[in-house]
Amino acid sequence: MCSIANVILDPRRLRFLLAVARYGGVLAAADELAVTASAVSQQLARLERETGRTLLQRTPSGSVLTPAGLALAEAAEDVERALAVARSRLEHDDASVSGKVRVGGFQSFLTNVLSPSLPEWRQRHPALVIETVEAEEAELVRALRTGAIDGVIVELDAGEGYTPPRGTTDVPLLDEPWKLLVPPGALLATDVVDLGRVGLPWLGIDPSTASGKAVERVRRRLGGDLSSLHTYSSYQNAVALVAAGEGVTLVPSLALEGLRTDHVDALVIPGLGLRRVALRHLTRSRATSPSLDTATSLIREAAAAFSYEASGP
């Protein structure tokens, strides 16, 4: 095994490893990157030769990253964020841009990503005013159509194909794995997803939401009892219900920021898919509005720079 101090990596290969980590396997990564599975495997093999480490372990249920692979995937995310931040600042650091942009969104994104960035944005663009509106997504989408707001932060279940509504464009901001929320010790992180072993029902959630669509997609795939004993609308209540042993559900990582999760297990298991966060605007608007174009780039930069923290007390 080579000394890690002497390792020279080609950073272009890291995106292949990162795709495997995000999408749960070589085939899924190949689909996302629009390349062949063989091309992904070749790049991973070269990474393994460069590092002298085994990065991917093949199991009967699919491919999983080894501890060394996970560590390198985390480093790849840091590289991706740094490049996105640098690109945004090079393209949109013009202090002369002016105007007002109203952006609507949901609580966890506004609280953890957008609001903390506002002071820096005011300093960099003193003539640009960015207003935020927190409301239900359906209400915000209607406001976008009427011109009352300029952009909406939306969440999507990336495990299902989707097309933005006619006349709108979605700008991707974050892709994060859905986490399986179960009572402590109900499943091991290395287990194949077999909720029949847990003996608990799925918690109910509005089926029109991204979380609801993800839960329904996974429930259909797993089969079994599809009944729900409780229904929730807030992730805080979902955590409390799971901690009480009343059921299981899927949650995105961002929703757990700031919540107590010491009485539940939040597991990232290959095959659960991703929650995608995007900024939706009217297609014609960004091309004709320098202020919206700049605000969009600032929001993308903030999303790229965001770092998850372990939720706890």
Secondary structure by P-SEA (a helix, b strand, c coil): ccccccccccccaaaaaaaaaacccaaaaaaaacccaaaaaaaaaaaaaaaccccccccccbbbbcaaaaaaaaaaaaaaaaaaaaaaaaccccccbbbbbbbbbcccccccccccaaaaaaaacccbbbbbbbccaaaaaaaaaacccccccccccccbbbbccccbbbbbcbbbbbbbbbcccccccccccccccccbbbbbcccccaaaaaaaaaaaaaccccccccccccaaaaaaaaaaccccccccccccccccccccccccccccbbbbbbbbcccccccccaaaaaaaaaaaaaaaacccccccc
